[in-house]
Amino acid sequence: MNGPNSLAAVGAVTASPAAHHSSNARFHRAAQQFQAMFMGEMLRMAHPASKATGVFAAGDGEKVWQGFMDQALGEAVAANGNTGLTSVIEKALNAAAHQPPGAAK
């Protein structure tokens, strides 16, 4: 059967340049999101424990908003792309996606 519903037709559609570009865009976005999360976590862990007391002690507002600030900074770093982490993750995702099923990893 060589109609539009055949396996060959489906393979041709998924192997089209548009599908490949869409896949690459998804991988790039996923890699960028992972880098943003990773950088945000690194920033969060880098904050020293505050030993300030009294008026200079960190309040509840600072504790809450610091997480948002770390997340925003992580997203800014990922959008800038200077760390190179996004491209490494993207290459790994592309390699994993184009590896035949059951192939050794």
Secondary structure, DSSP 8 states (H G I E B T S, - for coil): --STTSHHHHHHHHTSHHHHHHHHHHHHHHHHHHHHHHHHHHHHHHS------GGGS--HHHHHHHHHHHHHHHHHHHHHT-SSHHHHHHHHHHHHHTS-TT---
